[in-house]
Amino acid sequence: MVLALVVGCGAGLGAIAFRWLIETFTHLLSGHADYSDAGHAPHPEAPWLGPWFVVLAPVVGGLLYGPLVQRFAREARGHGVPEVMYAVAHRGGRIAPQVAVVKALASALCMGSGGSVGREGPIVQIGSALGSTVGGVLRIPEDRRRLLVACGAAGGIAATFNAPLAGVFFAMELILRDFAVESFGAVVLSSVTASVIGRAVLGDEAFLTLPPFHVDHLAQYGLFAVLGVVAGAVGVAFTRVLYLVEDACDWAWRGPEWLRPGAGGLLLGGLLLALPQMYGVGYPVLENAIEGRYALGFLVLLLVGKIVATSLTIGVGGSGGVFAPSLFLGAMAGTAFGVSAHQLLPAVAGAVGAYGLVGMGAAFAGAARAPITAVIVLFELTGQYSIILPMMLAIVLATLTGRLLSRDTIYTLKLRRRGIDLDGARLTSPLSAATVREVMDGPPATLAGTMPLADAADILARSRHGALPVRSREGRYLGVVTARAVAEALTEPEPALEMQTTPRVVADLAERLPAVTADAPLAGAMHSLVAADAAGLPVLERGSGEPVGWLTHQTVLGTLHGAVPAGPVEPATTHRGPAPG
């Protein structure tokens, strides 16, 4: 809890610094607080360039952050969240400390110079790197380090968007992918701490200021349901185009990677010259659309333009998130749907802006398949509780649509393209398909039941198993004798040797350990091996009950590491008398 509090403080301060960097670079490179709402205005410091300066702004930004990312932290390229998911699932929560600084600078430069990306990916990676660094400095166990990574992600989201609940559920649903009670408390504490710090500096207002919306007719729920399906499909289309453009950029670029953002900035600059509303995040444009200030055709143009602009920004090596662009796309698709519905059903459709607001959450849910996060995010970003029911309906349908149309989300697809399957790692194991026969050692030497204990002690001392099977004079399997049992019998006090119950031969100490059959699944045999008070267990053939092998902890560990050890097999020699001196 103390460490969660520390990480929350750091994430809150990091979010404030990150917001300041974005505002500074945006004003420096565009001359405006948000150029997406400035039309084709020239840069105040270079009026002689006219609106053409937007062609150069992405180039300048790319030439600055391209070498920075290539030299110090290549994982800072792209939208960031998949890298954090991979670190939590496969690297014990280890993230390089320099990622926080490099990601903050690179993303702020990218957005400030016109990159059409969002803040959530960078702040998640920044906060997560901070949590990982705290865990690494204090050398805490991996499970706690993963939790601190999630605490950092939650704190960053909470402080940046003034959305403490959204930060919690984003971290639990997308980063940890788990809702364990012990994790929930730490993540909540970090999110609340970061949010308090953020509100103290950035204010305590909803991130988006929109007019109130209401559902005025029951038939509107049917329209919102259709919108959920449409917006979910838009989210999947955005995912597909994003990675298609990235593949195209990989195929086309043949120069050094550090130069790629600068060269690709020319393409992005040309798009910004034609459609300046794509500059940066574009929240003012989103608000204008929901308030009904754009015609249907222009809404569709903004929808297509945002998909291309964001995909191009990421494809050329830019740094920024895809959460805000997915909200933008949902707002455009939802508002366009609302305009169409109002034209067809003017007496039923209701306010156009309500469809834009619901579309925001539905598009994100379709792309990320995180319905809980989508509902909470939309409520906290807009403060619109009055349409929570149609919002939940549309988001659930958008999530189902996304699942039907695509196996992966916008975050997991990036990892799958690298050969990493997060869901498969959670559901499969090297033990899932193996049988005991595939990993067992050969049968060890067998002791005769009539062998004196002193002779058996010598053989057990030379055996690597610490226990050996025992057979009767007729060759029947009696059980197993352990080195510890023989040693304890040989060290009995002298008076006890006169008692009839004192063990004198190996058969007197033979015991039936929980045996496993050769064709049994290895995963099930693990339970017997762990419960047994022995170094290994005999493997019996089903039906005959004869020992055919030996299962040890070492053989199982070898399977878990992907290499089943053959191991030296002791000769299956049957001792029927005293061992030779």
C-alpha positions in Angstrom: 0.0 0.0 0.0 2.9 2.4 0.8 4.5 1.7 -2.5 1.2 2.1 -4.3 0.9 5.5 -2.7 4.4 6.4 -3.8 3.8 5.3 -7.4 0.5 7.2 -7.4 2.3 10.4 -6.4 4.9 9.9 -9.1 2.3 9.1 -11.8 0.3 12.2 -10.9 3.4 14.4 -11.1 4.4 12.7 -14.3 1.0 13.3 -15.9 1.2 17.0 -15.0 4.7 17.2 -16.6 3.5 15.3 -19.6 0.5 17.6 -20.2 2.8 20.6 -19.9 5.2 19.2 -22.4 2.4 18.6 -24.9 1.0 22.1 -24.5 4.5 23.6 -24.8 5.5 21.8 -27.9 2.1 22.4 -29.5 2.3 26.1 -29.0 5.9 26.2 -30.1 5.4 24.2 -33.3 1.9 25.4 -34.3 1.6 28.8 -32.5 -1.8 27.8 -31.2 -3.1 26.0 -28.1 -4.8 23.5 -30.3 -4.4 23.9 -34.1 -7.1 21.4 -34.9 -9.7 24.1 -34.2 -7.7 27.0 -35.9 -8.7 26.2 -39.5 -5.9 27.0 -42.0 -4.4 29.8 -39.8 -0.7 30.6 -40.3 1.9 30.2 -37.5 2.1 33.6 -35.6 5.9 33.5 -35.7 6.1 32.7 -39.4 3.1 34.3 -41.1 5.0 34.4 -44.4 4.7 30.6 -44.6 0.9 30.8 -44.4 -0.8 27.4 -43.7 2.1 25.6 -45.4 4.0 25.5 -42.1 1.9 22.4 -41.1 3.9 20.5 -43.8 7.1 21.2 -42.0 5.9 20.8 -38.4 5.7 17.0 -38.5 9.1 16.9 -40.2 10.8 19.0 -37.5 9.1 17.0 -34.8 10.1 13.7 -36.4 13.7 14.7 -36.8 13.8 15.5 -33.0 12.2 12.5 -31.5 13.3 9.9 -34.1 16.9 9.8 -33.0 15.9 10.1 -29.4 13.7 6.9 -29.5 16.2 5.0 -31.7 19.1 5.7 -29.4 17.7 5.5 -25.9 14.4 3.5 -25.9 13.0 1.8 -29.0 10.0 0.5 -27.1 8.8 4.1 -26.8 7.8 3.9 -30.5 4.2 3.3 -31.2 1.2 3.4 -28.9 2.8 2.0 -25.8 0.1 -0.1 -24.1 1.0 -3.4 -25.8 4.6 -3.0 -24.5 3.3 -2.7 -21.0 0.9 -5.7 -21.4 3.9 -7.7 -22.6 6.1 -6.6 -19.7 3.4 -7.6 -17.2 2.7 -11.0 -18.8 6.1 -12.2 -19.8 8.9 -10.0 -18.2 7.8 -9.9 -14.6 6.9 -6.2 -14.9 10.4 -5.2 -15.9 10.4 -1.9 -17.9 13.6 0.1 -18.5 13.7 3.3 -16.4 14.6 5.5 -19.3 11.3 4.6 -21.1 9.4 7.1 -18.9 11.6 10.1 -20.0 12.0 9.1 -23.6 8.3 8.3 -24.0 7.2 11.6 -22.5 9.5 13.7 -24.8 8.8 11.7 -27.9 5.1 11.6 -27.5 4.9 15.3 -26.6 7.0 16.2 -29.7 4.9 13.9 -31.9 1.5 15.4 -30.8 2.9 18.9 -30.6 4.1 18.7 -34.2 0.7 17.4 -35.5 0.8 13.7 -34.8 -2.8 12.5 -34.8 -2.4 10.3 -31.6 -3.6 10.4 -28.0 -2.3 10.8 -24.5 -3.4 7.5 -22.9 -0.7 5.2 -24.4 2.2 7.4 -23.4 1.0 8.1 -19.9 0.3 4.4 -19.3 3.9 3.6 -20.4 5.3 6.5 -18.4 3.4 5.5 -15.2 4.2 1.9 -15.7 7.9 2.5 -16.2 7.8 4.5 -12.9 6.1 1.6 -11.0 8.6 -0.9 -12.5 11.5 1.3 -11.5 10.3 1.5 -7.9 9.9 -2.2 -7.8 13.4 -2.8 -9.3 15.1 -0.5 -6.9 13.6 -2.1 -3.9 14.0 -5.6 -5.4 10.5 -6.7 -4.6 9.1 -10.0 -5.9 7.8 -10.2 -9.5 4.1 -10.4 -8.6 4.3 -7.2 -6.6 6.4 -5.5 -9.3 3.6 -6.3 -11.8 1.1 -4.8 -9.5 3.2 -1.6 -9.2 3.3 -1.4 -13.0 -0.5 -1.5 -13.0 -0.6 1.1 -10.2 1.5 3.4 -12.4 -0.8 2.9 -15.4 -3.9 3.6 -13.3 -2.4 6.7 -11.8 -1.3 8.1 -15.1 -4.8 7.7 -16.7 -6.5 9.1 -13.6 -4.4 12.2 -13.4 -4.3 12.9 -17.1 -8.0 12.6 -17.8 -9.3 13.5 -14.3 -10.8 10.0 -14.2 -9.8 7.9 -11.2 -12.3 5.1 -11.8 -11.3 4.9 -15.5 -7.7 4.6 -14.4 -8.5 1.7 -12.1 -10.5 -0.3 -14.6 -8.1 0.4 -17.5 -5.3 -1.1 -15.4 -7.3 -4.1 -14.1 -9.0 -5.0 -17.4 -6.2 -4.3 -19.9 -2.9 -4.3 -18.1 -3.3 -6.9 -15.3 -6.2 -8.6 -17.1 -7.4 -9.7 -13.6 -9.7 -8.4 -10.9 -8.1 -10.0 -7.8 -9.2 -8.3 -4.6 -5.7 -7.8 -3.3 -4.7 -6.1 -6.5 -7.8 -3.9 -6.6 -7.0 -2.1 -3.4 -3.5 -1.1 -4.4 -4.6 0.1 -7.8 -7.4 2.1 -6.4 -5.0 3.8 -3.9 -2.6 4.7 -6.6 -5.3 6.0 -8.9 -6.9 8.2 -6.1 -3.6 9.6 -5.1 -2.6 10.5 -8.7 -6.1 12.0 -9.3 -5.9 14.2 -6.2 -2.5 15.6 -7.3 -3.8 16.1 -10.9 -6.9 17.9 -9.8 -4.9 20.2 -7.5 -2.9 21.4 -10.6 -5.1 20.8 -13.6 -8.5 21.5 -12.1 -11.6 19.4 -11.3 -13.8 19.6 -14.3 -15.0 16.9 -16.8 -12.4 16.4 -19.6 -15.1 17.1 -22.2 -17.7 19.8 -21.8 -20.9 18.7 -23.5 -24.6 19.7 -23.2 -26.8 17.2 -21.3 -28.5 14.5 -23.3 -31.6 12.4 -22.5 -33.5 9.4 -23.9 -36.9 10.7 -24.9 -38.4 7.7 -26.6 -38.1 4.0 -26.0 -37.6 3.3 -29.7 -34.3 5.1 -29.4 -32.9 2.0 -27.6 -33.2 0.1 -30.9 -31.3 2.8 -32.7 -28.6 2.8 -30.0 -28.3 -1.0 -30.4 -27.7 -0.6 -34.1 -25.2 2.1 -33.4 -23.3 -0.3 -31.1 -22.9 -2.8 -34.0 -21.9 0.0 -36.4 -19.4 1.6 -34.0 -17.9 -1.8 -33.1 -17.3 -2.5 -36.8 -15.6 1.0 -37.1 -13.3 0.1 -34.2 -12.3 -3.1 -35.9 -11.8 -1.4 -39.2 -9.5 1.2 -37.5 -7.5 -1.7 -36.1 -7.1 -3.4 -39.4 -6.1 -0.2 -41.3 -3.7 0.8 -38.5 -1.6 -2.3 -39.0 -2.0 -2.4 -42.8 -0.5 1.1 -43.0 2.3 0.2 -40.6 3.1 -2.8 -42.8 3.1 -0.6 -45.9 5.5 1.9 -44.2 7.8 -1.0 -43.2 7.8 -2.2 -46.7 8.4 1.2 -48.3 11.1 2.6 -46.0 14.7 1.6 -46.7 16.6 4.3 -44.8 17.8 4.5 -41.2 15.1 4.2 -38.6 16.0 7.4 -36.8 15.2 9.3 -40.0 11.9 7.6 -40.7 9.6 9.9 -38.6 11.1 12.9 -40.2 10.7 11.6 -43.7 7.2 10.3 -43.1 6.3 13.6 -41.6 6.1 15.0 -45.1 3.2 12.7 -45.9 1.5 13.6 -42.6 2.1 17.3 -43.2 0.4 17.0 -46.6 -2.7 15.5 -45.0 -2.7 18.2 -42.3 -2.6 20.9 -45.0 -5.7 19.4 -46.6 -7.5 18.6 -43.3 -6.1 20.7 -40.4 -8.7 19.2 -38.1 -6.4 16.1 -37.8 -3.7 18.1 -36.1 -2.9 16.5 -32.7 -5.6 14.9 -30.5 -8.4 17.0 -31.8 -10.7 17.3 -28.8 -12.2 20.6 -30.0 -13.2 19.0 -33.3 -14.8 16.1 -31.4 -16.8 18.5 -29.2 -18.0 20.5 -32.3 -19.2 17.3 -33.9 -21.2 16.1 -30.9 -22.7 19.6 -30.6 -24.0 19.2 -34.2 -21.9 21.8 -36.0 -20.8 19.6 -38.9 -22.8 18.3 -41.9 -23.1 14.5 -42.6 -20.6 14.5 -45.4 -17.9 16.4 -43.4 -18.4 13.9 -40.5 -17.6 11.0 -42.8 -14.6 12.9 -44.2 -13.3 13.5 -40.6 -13.9 9.8 -39.8 -11.8 8.6 -42.8 -9.2 11.3 -42.3 -8.7 10.4 -38.6 -8.2 6.7 -39.5 -5.6 7.6 -42.1 -3.9 10.3 -40.0 -3.5 8.1 -36.9 -2.4 5.1 -38.9 0.2 7.2 -40.8 1.5 8.8 -37.6 2.1 5.3 -36.0 3.3 3.8 -39.2 6.1 6.3 -39.8 7.4 5.7 -36.3 5.4 8.2 -34.2 4.8 7.9 -30.5 1.3 8.2 -29.1 -1.9 6.4 -28.0 -4.9 5.1 -30.0 -7.5 5.5 -27.2 -8.2 9.2 -28.1 -8.4 8.5 -31.8 -10.9 5.7 -31.2 -13.1 8.1 -29.2 -12.8 10.6 -32.1 -13.8 8.0 -34.6 -16.7 6.9 -32.4 -17.9 10.5 -32.1 -17.8 11.0 -35.9 -19.5 7.7 -36.6 -22.1 8.2 -33.9 -23.0 11.7 -34.9 -23.2 10.7 -38.5 -25.5 7.9 -37.5 -27.6 10.3 -35.4 -27.9 12.8 -38.3 -29.1 10.0 -40.6 -31.5 8.7 -38.0 -32.9 12.2 -37.5 -33.5 12.6 -41.2 -35.2 9.2 -41.5 -37.1 9.2 -38.1 -37.4 12.8 -36.9 -40.1 12.0 -34.4 -38.1 9.2 -32.7 -34.4 9.8 -33.1 -33.9 12.5 -30.5 -30.7 14.6 -30.0 -28.0 13.9 -32.5 -25.2 14.5 -30.0 -26.4 11.6 -27.8 -25.4 9.2 -30.6 -22.0 10.8 -30.9 -21.4 10.4 -27.2 -22.5 6.7 -27.2 -20.5 6.1 -30.3 -17.3 7.2 -28.6 -17.5 4.4 -26.0 -18.8 1.8 -28.5 -15.9 2.4 -31.0 -13.3 2.1 -28.2 -15.1 -1.1 -27.0 -15.0 -2.6 -30.5 -11.3 -1.9 -30.9 -10.1 -2.7 -27.4 -12.9 -5.1 -26.2 -12.8 -3.6 -22.7 -16.5 -2.9 -22.0 -16.1 -2.0 -18.3 -13.4 0.5 -19.1 -15.4 2.0 -21.9 -18.5 2.6 -19.8 -16.5 4.1 -16.9 -14.3 6.2 -19.2 -17.2 7.7 -21.0 -19.0 8.5 -17.8 -16.0 10.2 -16.2 -14.8 12.0 -19.3 -18.2 13.6 -20.0 -20.1 13.4 -16.8 -23.1 12.2 -18.8 -24.9 9.8 -16.5 -28.3 10.4 -18.1 -27.7 8.1 -21.0 -25.8 5.4 -19.2 -28.3 2.7 -20.2 -28.1 3.2 -24.0 -24.4 3.6 -23.5 -24.1 0.2 -21.8 -26.3 -1.4 -24.4 -24.2 -0.1 -27.3 -20.9 -0.8 -25.7 -21.8 -4.5 -25.0 -23.0 -5.0 -28.6 -19.9 -3.2 -29.9 -17.7 -5.6 -27.8 -19.5 -8.6 -29.2 -19.2 -7.2 -32.7 -15.5 -6.7 -32.3 -15.1 -10.3 -31.0 -17.0 -11.7 -34.0 -15.0 -9.7 -36.5 -11.5 -10.0 -35.1 -9.7 -12.5 -32.9 -7.4 -9.7 -31.5 -7.9 -6.2 -30.1 -6.1 -3.1 -31.2 -3.5 -3.8 -28.4 -3.1 -7.6 -28.6 -2.8 -7.7 -32.4 0.6 -5.8 -32.2 1.9 -8.5 -29.9 0.5 -11.4 -32.0 2.3 -10.0 -35.0 5.5 -10.6 -33.0 4.5 -14.1 -32.2 3.2 -13.4 -28.7 -0.2 -14.7 -27.7 -1.2 -13.3 -24.3 -4.4 -15.3 -24.1 -2.6 -18.5 -25.1 0.0 -17.9 -22.4 -2.7 -17.7 -19.8 -4.6 -20.8 -21.0 -1.8 -23.2 -22.1 1.1 -24.8 -20.3 3.9 -27.2 -21.3 2.2 -29.7 -19.1 -1.2 -29.5 -20.8 -0.6 -32.2 -23.4 2.3 -34.3 -21.9 1.8 -37.7 -20.4 3.9 -39.4 -17.6 5.4 -41.8 -20.1 6.9 -39.0 -22.1 8.9 -37.5 -19.3 9.6 -40.3 -16.8 13.0 -41.7 -16.1 13.7 -45.4 -16.7 13.0 -47.9 -13.9 15.7 -47.8 -11.2 17.4 -50.8 -9.7 15.0 -53.1 -7.8 15.8 -54.4 -4.3 14.9 -58.0 -3.2 12.5 -58.1 -0.3 14.8 -60.5 1.6 17.8 -58.2 1.5 19.3 -57.2 4.9 18.9 -53.5 5.7 22.6 -52.9 5.9 23.1 -54.0 2.3 20.1 -52.0 1.2 21.6 -48.9 2.8 24.7 -49.2 0.7 22.7 -49.5 -2.5 20.4 -46.6 -1.6 23.4 -44.4 -0.8 24.7 -44.9 -4.4 21.3 -44.3 -6.0 20.3 -40.9 -7.1 16.7 -41.4 -6.3 16.7 -41.8 -2.5 14.1 -44.6 -2.9 13.9 -47.9 -4.8 11.2 -50.4 -5.6 11.1 -53.7 -3.8 10.1 -57.1 -5.1 9.2 -60.3 -3.3 11.0 -63.7 -3.7 8.4 -64.5 -6.4 9.1 -61.2 -8.2 5.9 -59.5 -7.1 6.1 -55.7 -6.7 5.8 -54.9 -3.0 6.3 -51.2 -2.9 9.1 -48.7 -2.3 11.7 -48.4 0.4 13.3 -45.0 1.1 16.8 -44.3 2.3 15.4 -42.4 5.3 13.3 -45.4 6.4 16.3 -47.7 6.2 18.5 -45.2 8.1 16.0 -44.8 10.9 15.6 -48.6 11.3 19.3 -49.1 11.5 19.7 -46.5 14.2 17.1 -48.0 16.5 18.4 -48.5 20.1 19.7 -52.0 21.0 16.8 -53.0 23.2 14.4 -52.6 20.3 16.4 -55.1 18.3 15.1 -57.9 20.5 11.4 -57.0 19.6 9.7 -59.1 17.0 8.4 -56.0 15.3 11.9 -54.6 14.5 12.4 -54.5 10.7 15.3 -56.8 9.6 14.9 -57.0 5.8 13.8 -54.6 3.1 10.3 -56.1 2.7 9.6 -55.1 6.3 10.0 -51.4 5.3 8.3 -51.5 1.8 5.5 -49.0 1.5 3.0 -48.2 -1.2 3.6 -44.6 -2.3 0.9 -42.9 -4.4 1.8 -44.4 -7.7 0.9 -43.0 -11.1 0.3 -44.8 -14.4 2.4 -44.3 -17.4 -0.5 -43.1 -19.6 -1.8 -40.6 -17.0 -1.6 -36.8 -17.9 1.5 -35.2 -16.4 -0.6 -32.3 -15.1 -2.6 -34.7 -12.9 0.5 -36.6 -11.7 1.9 -33.4 -10.5 -0.5 -33.3 -7.6 0.6 -36.8 -6.4 4.2 -35.9 -6.8 3.9 -32.7 -4.7 1.9 -34.4 -2.0 4.3 -37.4 -1.7 7.0 -37.2 1.0 9.6 -38.6 -1.4 12.0 -37.5 -4.0 10.0 -39.4 -6.7 7.2 -41.8 -7.4 7.1 -45.1 -9.2 5.3 -45.2 -12.6 3.2 -48.4 -13.0 1.9 -49.9 -16.2 -1.9 -49.8 -16.2 -3.3 -53.3 -15.8 -0.2 -55.2 -14.7 0.7 -52.8 -12.0 4.4 -53.4 -12.7 6.9 -50.5 -12.3 8.0 -49.2 -15.7 9.6 -45.9 -14.8 10.2 -43.3 -12.2 8.8 -39.7 -12.0 10.8 -37.0 -10.2 10.7 -33.3 -9.6 13.6 -32.9 -12.0 11.8 -34.5 -14.9 8.8 -32.2 -14.4 11.0 -29.1 -14.2 12.7 -30.1 -17.4 9.4 -30.3 -19.1 8.4 -26.8 -17.9 11.6 -25.4 -19.4 10.9 -27.0 -22.7 13.5 -29.8 -22.5 12.5 -33.2 -21.2 15.6 -34.8 -19.7 16.4 -38.3 -20.7 18.6 -38.8 -17.6 20.8 -41.8 -17.0 18.8 -44.9 -16.5 20.0 -47.2 -13.7 20.2 -50.9 -14.7 17.1 -52.8 -13.8 19.0 -55.3 -11.8 17.1 -57.4 -9.3 19.1 -58.1 -6.1 17.9 -61.4 -4.5 20.6 -61.7 -1.9 23.3 -59.7 -0.1 25.1 -57.3 -2.3 28.7 -58.2 -3.0 31.2 -56.6 -0.7 
